């Protein structure tokens, strides 16, 4: 089975996330599952999921550990692998939310979900 990560940002007065990014590049879901702040959540369909709601400070600490910089993706990379452009844009979006506009949010929810990769 494969695992993916979804990161969502919330403000206290909202039940819906203000910001969500799915499968951020460079974030190791299996490594995050070892973090004691992540709670195991077995779903009825047999898949195993994990989640954690973290403060801004906790999120920034994790970001510094797992961050994949958009600056690491060169123009040549994008020319050779056009899909890298969307990876670069996700990196920029995540960096902006966590490091530049963090004051807009009250917490971040990390959701690790298991899915069948077909391999």
Secondary structure, 3 states (H helix, E strand, C coil): CEEEEEEEEECCCCCCCCEEEECCCCCCHHHHHCCCCCEEEECCCCCEEEEEEECHHHHHHHHHHHCCCHHHCCHHHHHHCCCHHHHHHHHHHHHHHHHHCHHHCCEEEEEEEEECCCC
